Amino acid sequence: MLSNPDIFNDRQVIVETETLTGYPPQTEIIENFWLKRRKREVCSWTEHRGINMVMLATGLALSRQDATPTKKYG
């Protein structure tokens, strides 16, 4: 955000976003939840399938940057 001030020029947004960095990452919890086929069959997934797929793929791609071969999804 700081490297793109022309896009993110609202100081309040920057401050609020920076406060989120204090929370633990939830990526693995979210991935493990949505990678289960039965979880993707509910309307909360299917009604927003497009954005849900993008967000899941983004999380998976980011987690693969420091992936450990012991991760299991079911």
C-alpha positions, 0 to 999 in steps of 0.5 A, a space after each residue: 500500500 505504501 508503495 502505491 500511494 496513488 491508489 491507496 491515498 486514504 491515510 485512515 485506510 492505511 492506518 486501519 489496515 496496518 492494525 490488522 497485521 497484529 492478528 495471526 494468519 488465518 490462511 491455513 484455517 480458511 484453506 482447510 475449511 474450503 478445500 473440503 468438497 462438502 463445504 463448497 456445496 453450500 449456498 454460501 460458497 455457490 452463490 459467490 463461487 467466482 470470488 470464493 475461488 479467486 480468494 481460495 486460489 490466492 491463499 493457496 498461492 501465497 501459502 505455497 511460497 513457504 509451503 511445507 510438504 507435510 500439509 494435508 487437506 481433506 
